[in-house]
Amino acid sequence: MSQTALKRLRKDLRDLEKSPPLGIRTRPLEDNILVWHYVIEGAKGTDYEGGYYHGTLTFPPEFPMKPPSIQMWTPNGR
């Protein structure tokens, strides 16, 4: 992993801990900062209200020059 990726992901984690986005929780794996799990709460007033949607972000070693891959683990019913 590049030092640029490590530095950026650590900064992003600090920012998220300091000011977490409403309805989203995320954490990297303890032993691999390139893999983050997230949970999104369904928005109020929508068909998704009351639901929790789990997924992972997998960051490439070249991050931020290459984007992460996104995997949703919770079926969305579509």
LOLOVEX-362359 format. One record per residue (C-alpha): residue number from 1; x, y, z. Coordinates in Angstrom, 2 decimals, always signed. Layout:
REM residues N
@k: NUM; xx: X; yy: Y; zz: Z
...
This chain:
REM residues 78
@k: 1; xx: +0.00; yy: +0.00; zz: +0.00
@k: 2; xx: +1.25; yy: +3.45; zz: -0.80
@k: 3; xx: +1.94; yy: +5.99; zz: +1.91
@k: 4; xx: -0.46; yy: +8.33; zz: +0.10
@k: 5; xx: -3.33; yy: +5.84; zz: +0.46
@k: 6; xx: -2.53; yy: +5.16; zz: +4.11
@k: 7; xx: -2.31; yy: +8.86; zz: +4.95
@k: 8; xx: -5.54; yy: +9.68; zz: +3.12
@k: 9; xx: -7.53; yy: +6.81; zz: +4.68
@k: 10; xx: -6.33; yy: +7.70; zz: +8.18
@k: 11; xx: -7.36; yy: +11.32; zz: +7.60
@k: 12; xx: -10.77; yy: +10.25; zz: +6.26
@k: 13; xx: -11.29; yy: +8.02; zz: +9.31
@k: 14; xx: -10.42; yy: +10.87; zz: +11.70
@k: 15; xx: -12.81; yy: +13.18; zz: +9.86
@k: 16; xx: -15.62; yy: +10.61; zz: +10.01
@k: 17; xx: -15.05; yy: +10.01; zz: +13.73
@k: 18; xx: -15.07; yy: +13.75; zz: +14.44
@k: 19; xx: -18.16; yy: +14.49; zz: +12.35
@k: 20; xx: -20.06; yy: +11.32; zz: +11.39
@k: 21; xx: -22.59; yy: +11.66; zz: +8.57
@k: 22; xx: -26.21; yy: +11.26; zz: +9.64
@k: 23; xx: -27.49; yy: +7.72; zz: +9.07
@k: 24; xx: -24.14; yy: +6.20; zz: +8.06
@k: 25; xx: -21.68; yy: +4.22; zz: +10.16
@k: 26; xx: -18.37; yy: +2.97; zz: +8.80
@k: 27; xx: -15.15; yy: +1.42; zz: +10.11
@k: 28; xx: -12.13; yy: -0.20; zz: +8.50
@k: 29; xx: -11.10; yy: -3.72; zz: +9.44
@k: 30; xx: -8.70; yy: -3.71; zz: +12.39
@k: 31; xx: -6.01; yy: -5.50; zz: +10.38
@k: 32; xx: -6.64; yy: -3.94; zz: +6.95
@k: 33; xx: -7.41; yy: -0.23; zz: +6.51
@k: 34; xx: -8.14; yy: -0.86; zz: +2.82
@k: 35; xx: -11.42; yy: -2.67; zz: +3.66
@k: 36; xx: -14.22; yy: -0.68; zz: +5.30
@k: 37; xx: -17.63; yy: -1.96; zz: +6.37
@k: 38; xx: -20.53; yy: +0.45; zz: +6.38
@k: 39; xx: -24.18; yy: +0.50; zz: +7.43
@k: 40; xx: -26.65; yy: +2.96; zz: +5.96
@k: 41; xx: -29.94; yy: +3.55; zz: +7.76
@k: 42; xx: -33.01; yy: +3.79; zz: +5.52
@k: 43; xx: -34.14; yy: +7.38; zz: +5.10
@k: 44; xx: -37.27; yy: +8.50; zz: +6.94
@k: 45; xx: -40.36; yy: +8.87; zz: +4.82
@k: 46; xx: -39.16; yy: +6.35; zz: +2.22
@k: 47; xx: -39.86; yy: +2.67; zz: +1.60
@k: 48; xx: -36.44; yy: +2.02; zz: +3.17
@k: 49; xx: -37.27; yy: +3.62; zz: +6.53
@k: 50; xx: -36.39; yy: +1.33; zz: +9.43
@k: 51; xx: -34.00; yy: -0.72; zz: +7.32
@k: 52; xx: -30.26; yy: -1.14; zz: +7.71
@k: 53; xx: -28.12; yy: -1.75; zz: +4.66
@k: 54; xx: -24.66; yy: -3.28; zz: +5.04
@k: 55; xx: -21.83; yy: -3.19; zz: +2.54
@k: 56; xx: -18.09; yy: -2.91; zz: +2.09
@k: 57; xx: -15.73; yy: -0.50; zz: +0.42
@k: 58; xx: -12.46; yy: -2.01; zz: -0.78
@k: 59; xx: -9.83; yy: +0.61; zz: -1.51
@k: 60; xx: -7.05; yy: -0.18; zz: -3.98
@k: 61; xx: -3.43; yy: +0.40; zz: -2.90
@k: 62; xx: -3.37; yy: +3.26; zz: -5.43
@k: 63; xx: -6.15; yy: +5.18; zz: -3.63
@k: 64; xx: -6.99; yy: +8.08; zz: -4.02
@k: 65; xx: -5.85; yy: +7.89; zz: -7.65
@k: 66; xx: -8.13; yy: +4.88; zz: -8.20
@k: 67; xx: -11.64; yy: +4.55; zz: -6.72
@k: 68; xx: -12.79; yy: +1.93; zz: -4.22
@k: 69; xx: -15.02; yy: -0.97; zz: -5.19
@k: 70; xx: -18.41; yy: -1.05; zz: -3.50
@k: 71; xx: -20.29; yy: -4.19; zz: -2.45
@k: 72; xx: -23.78; yy: -4.18; zz: -0.97
@k: 73; xx: -24.42; yy: -7.22; zz: +1.24
@k: 74; xx: -28.01; yy: -6.46; zz: +2.20
@k: 75; xx: -30.44; yy: -7.39; zz: -0.59
@k: 76; xx: -32.38; yy: -4.32; zz: -1.72
@k: 77; xx: -35.43; yy: -6.22; zz: -2.98
@k: 78; xx: -35.04; yy: -5.18; zz: -6.61
